[in-house]
Amino acid sequence: MLFKEIVSVTLILFSVIDIMGNLPIVIGFKEQGKKIKPGMATIVAGVIMIAFLFGGESILSLFGVDVQSFAIAGAIIIFIIGMEMVLGITLFKESEDESANTSIVPLAFPLIAGAGTLTTILSLKAEYETLNIGVGIALNLLIVFIVLKSSSFIQRKIGKGGAAILRKVFGIILLAIAIKLFKTNLGL
């Protein structure tokens, strides 16, 4: 276990997960009356990331899916969420019984443990030790949990106007990320 590798992996995953960039989405979900369960979202995202660490390519090939197709599917979901944020509409309608699932889809997957995060984990395996990647994942999950747990506090501090501005700005950023994922994985 090398400290330098752990720091590198942690920083790489932190930038890809971008939990601070996803905070306006979390706030938007709360404003729509959706329940966010920080513990559940963190655990589900962690299970997905660890599963991909140890068997990502095998999992995808089991379903006959390549990494590029997986990334494009994640890009479509990210694009739709970005459109909801920018246009102030709701495309994904849920019954009250399903509202608890917001912590799983789309929060745990694809926002936290999305295509970018999972393909990054697969890429990191070529350069870093598995144990160091696992520690980096755990540190990022701790950060994710803290941010999700304090999202109500942050929401109160920035107010409704600040949340609306952040939602629109990050909606455009999500649209740009989705388009980049499309372009990269379609070879454009």
Contacts in CASP RR format, 6 or more apart in sequence:
PFRMAT RR
TARGET T0000
AUTHOR 0000-0000-0000
METHOD contacts of the structure
MODEL  1
MLFKEIVSVTLILFSVIDIMGNLPIVIGFKEQGKKIKPGMATIVAGVIMI
AFLFGGESILSLFGVDVQSFAIAGAIIIFIIGMEMVLGITLFKESEDESA
NTSIVPLAFPLIAGAGTLTTILSLKAEYETLNIGVGIALNLLIVFIVLKS
SSFIQRKIGKGGAAILRKVFGIILLAIAIKLFKTNLGL
1 129 0 8 1.000
1 131 0 8 1.000
1 132 0 8 1.000
1 135 0 8 1.000
2 129 0 8 1.000
2 132 0 8 1.000
5 128 0 8 1.000
5 129 0 8 1.000
5 132 0 8 1.000
6 132 0 8 1.000
6 135 0 8 1.000
6 136 0 8 1.000
6 139 0 8 1.000
8 128 0 8 1.000
9 124 0 8 1.000
9 128 0 8 1.000
9 132 0 8 1.000
9 133 0 8 1.000
9 134 0 8 1.000
9 135 0 8 1.000
9 136 0 8 1.000
9 137 0 8 1.000
10 135 0 8 1.000
10 136 0 8 1.000
10 139 0 8 1.000
10 140 0 8 1.000
12 120 0 8 1.000
12 124 0 8 1.000
13 117 0 8 1.000
13 120 0 8 1.000
13 121 0 8 1.000
13 124 0 8 1.000
13 136 0 8 1.000
13 137 0 8 1.000
13 140 0 8 1.000
14 140 0 8 1.000
14 143 0 8 1.000
16 116 0 8 1.000
16 117 0 8 1.000
16 120 0 8 1.000
17 112 0 8 1.000
17 113 0 8 1.000
17 117 0 8 1.000
17 140 0 8 1.000
17 144 0 8 1.000
19 112 0 8 1.000
19 140 0 8 1.000
19 143 0 8 1.000
19 144 0 8 1.000
19 147 0 8 1.000
19 148 0 8 1.000
20 147 0 8 1.000
21 170 0 8 1.000
21 173 0 8 1.000
22 111 0 8 1.000
22 112 0 8 1.000
22 170 0 8 1.000
23 147 0 8 1.000
23 151 0 8 1.000
23 154 0 8 1.000
23 166 0 8 1.000
24 85 0 8 1.000
24 163 0 8 1.000
24 166 0 8 1.000
24 167 0 8 1.000
24 169 0 8 1.000
24 170 0 8 1.000
24 171 0 8 1.000
25 81 0 8 1.000
25 85 0 8 1.000
25 107 0 8 1.000
25 111 0 8 1.000
25 167 0 8 1.000
25 170 0 8 1.000
25 174 0 8 1.000
26 36 0 8 1.000
26 107 0 8 1.000
26 148 0 8 1.000
26 151 0 8 1.000
27 151 0 8 1.000
27 154 0 8 1.000
27 155 0 8 1.000
27 163 0 8 1.000
27 166 0 8 1.000
27 167 0 8 1.000
28 85 0 8 1.000
28 163 0 8 1.000
28 167 0 8 1.000
29 36 0 8 1.000
29 102 0 8 1.000
29 107 0 8 1.000
30 36 0 8 1.000
30 151 0 8 1.000
30 152 0 8 1.000
30 155 0 8 1.000
31 163 0 8 1.000
32 90 0 8 1.000
33 99 0 8 1.000
34 94 0 8 1.000
34 99 0 8 1.000
34 102 0 8 1.000
35 99 0 8 1.000
35 100 0 8 1.000
35 102 0 8 1.000
35 103 0 8 1.000
36 102 0 8 1.000
36 103 0 8 1.000
36 107 0 8 1.000
36 148 0 8 1.000
36 151 0 8 1.000
37 100 0 8 1.000
37 103 0 8 1.000
38 103 0 8 1.000
38 145 0 8 1.000
38 148 0 8 1.000
38 149 0 8 1.000
38 151 0 8 1.000
39 103 0 8 1.000
39 145 0 8 1.000
39 148 0 8 1.000
39 149 0 8 1.000
40 103 0 8 1.000
40 104 0 8 1.000
40 108 0 8 1.000
41 103 0 8 1.000
41 104 0 8 1.000
41 107 0 8 1.000
41 108 0 8 1.000
41 112 0 8 1.000
41 144 0 8 1.000
41 148 0 8 1.000
42 108 0 8 1.000
42 112 0 8 1.000
42 141 0 8 1.000
42 144 0 8 1.000
42 145 0 8 1.000
42 148 0 8 1.000
44 103 0 8 1.000
44 104 0 8 1.000
44 108 0 8 1.000
44 109 0 8 1.000
44 113 0 8 1.000
45 107 0 8 1.000
45 108 0 8 1.000
45 109 0 8 1.000
45 112 0 8 1.000
45 113 0 8 1.000
45 141 0 8 1.000
45 144 0 8 1.000
46 108 0 8 1.000
46 113 0 8 1.000
46 137 0 8 1.000
46 141 0 8 1.000
48 108 0 8 1.000
48 109 0 8 1.000
48 113 0 8 1.000
48 114 0 8 1.000
48 118 0 8 1.000
49 113 0 8 1.000
49 117 0 8 1.000
49 118 0 8 1.000
49 121 0 8 1.000
49 137 0 8 1.000
49 141 0 8 1.000
50 134 0 8 1.000
50 137 0 8 1.000
51 59 0 8 1.000
52 59 0 8 1.000
52 113 0 8 1.000
52 118 0 8 1.000
52 121 0 8 1.000
52 122 0 8 1.000
53 121 0 8 1.000
53 125 0 8 1.000
53 130 0 8 1.000
53 133 0 8 1.000
53 134 0 8 1.000
53 137 0 8 1.000
54 130 0 8 1.000
56 118 0 8 1.000
56 121 0 8 1.000
56 122 0 8 1.000
57 67 0 8 1.000
57 122 0 8 1.000
60 66 0 8 1.000
60 67 0 8 1.000
60 70 0 8 1.000
67 119 0 8 1.000
67 122 0 8 1.000
68 185 0 8 1.000
68 186 0 8 1.000
69 185 0 8 1.000
70 115 0 8 1.000
70 118 0 8 1.000
70 119 0 8 1.000
71 115 0 8 1.000
71 116 0 8 1.000
71 119 0 8 1.000
71 181 0 8 1.000
71 184 0 8 1.000
71 185 0 8 1.000
72 115 0 8 1.000
72 181 0 8 1.000
72 182 0 8 1.000
72 185 0 8 1.000
72 186 0 8 1.000
73 115 0 8 1.000
74 110 0 8 1.000
74 114 0 8 1.000
74 115 0 8 1.000
74 178 0 8 1.000
74 181 0 8 1.000
75 115 0 8 1.000
75 177 0 8 1.000
75 178 0 8 1.000
75 179 0 8 1.000
75 181 0 8 1.000
75 182 0 8 1.000
75 185 0 8 1.000
76 178 0 8 1.000
77 106 0 8 1.000
77 110 0 8 1.000
78 110 0 8 1.000
78 111 0 8 1.000
78 174 0 8 1.000
78 177 0 8 1.000
78 178 0 8 1.000
78 181 0 8 1.000
79 174 0 8 1.000
79 175 0 8 1.000
79 178 0 8 1.000
79 179 0 8 1.000
80 91 0 8 1.000
80 92 0 8 1.000
81 106 0 8 1.000
81 111 0 8 1.000
81 171 0 8 1.000
81 174 0 8 1.000
82 171 0 8 1.000
82 172 0 8 1.000
82 174 0 8 1.000
82 175 0 8 1.000
82 178 0 8 1.000
83 89 0 8 1.000
83 91 0 8 1.000
83 175 0 8 1.000
84 90 0 8 1.000
84 91 0 8 1.000
84 92 0 8 1.000
85 167 0 8 1.000
85 168 0 8 1.000
85 170 0 8 1.000
85 171 0 8 1.000
85 174 0 8 1.000
86 168 0 8 1.000
86 171 0 8 1.000
86 172 0 8 1.000
86 175 0 8 1.000
88 167 0 8 1.000
92 106 0 8 1.000
94 101 0 8 1.000
94 102 0 8 1.000
112 144 0 8 1.000
115 181 0 8 1.000
116 181 0 8 1.000
121 133 0 8 1.000
121 137 0 8 1.000
124 133 0 8 1.000
125 133 0 8 1.000
155 163 0 8 1.000
158 166 0 8 1.000
182 188 0 8 1.000
END
